[in-house]
Amino acid sequence: MELTPSELDRLLIFNVAQLAQSRRLRGVKLNKPEAVALISHAVIEAARDGADHSTALNAGFTAVKSDELLPGVGPLLTGIAVEAVFSDGRRLVVVDFESTDDDVPGQVTRLVPLAKEAKTDLVTVTVVNQSDIQISVTTHMHFFEANPRLRFDRAASYGRHLYIPAGEHVDFPPGVEVSVNLIPITGNRILIGFAGLVDGPLDAPGAKESAIAKARSLGYLGFES
């Protein structure tokens, strides 16, 4: 049997989740890896059953309870990024919790979804990997300059990066449509390095047009329309 890296990850999550479930049924308190596995498994299976993104996210939120966790585990359950296969392709689901106990450091009285600052300037692009190998893109990458064999709306991604927790990444298997959200790069918006398509201020006059022209000349996919 030949399995992709993503499929192997899902099998590992399944095995750890089964072990965690057997321990939970015996009344054993869960550690962080066990809780993360149960949450991730709930998201993956909800998506596999045909749920939409919000329903799968809620499945992750309700997968474990505070009183099932070892002391100090609750506050560690933040930024759990799960790649799940939905009916319309692969999507990243990020499950965040926050502690509601201000009096006992390292413990929680209950788990609640972490309220995030509303992002009103999100752009969603659908990406297809046209190469023969899996390509991964990290959160810090200027998405416009991601691997040239990724086909997506490059112009719409200019000056943006993945809307996922810092240090995380998204995998793009060959030939699979993956939808991702992008947010604007903040700070001084000066980029040096990456693929060398910008190497300077993102918002300088003509910078975007120059970067698009350079990407086209180098064979980057995503400028067909």
Disulfide bonds with the S-S distance in Angstrom:
none
